[in-house]
Amino acid sequence: VITDLKDELSTYISKNVQRENAVALLRKAVKFHADQIIDRCVVVVASNFAYLYDVSFDFVPYEWFLKLVKHEKLNVHREFDFFLHVRNYVVVHQKE
């Protein structure tokens, strides 16, 4: 029963991920290891990357960050801004 409820909630949340809530939901999904929601958030964040400001992805595990930066829908207006996000991520995680 609990697994079914978790699956239903994950499906509902995944269907309601939008640009405005994607990073916050990604943070929560990472905290709770909710892969289905993380996957959907990565798509929405990648698609709207150019419109996200003052966002740090330090909390995202490496494998998910890699999916984000390599995503086919990654929308980047300025490569330098993208470079800064990647550089900051590497700096924070360099000792791992």
Secondary structure, 3 states (H helix, E strand, C coil): CHHHHHHHHHHHHHHCCCCCCHHHHHHHHHHCCCHHHHHHHHHHHHHCHHHCCCCCCCCCCHHHHHHHHCCCCCCCCCHHHHHHHHHHHHHHHCCC
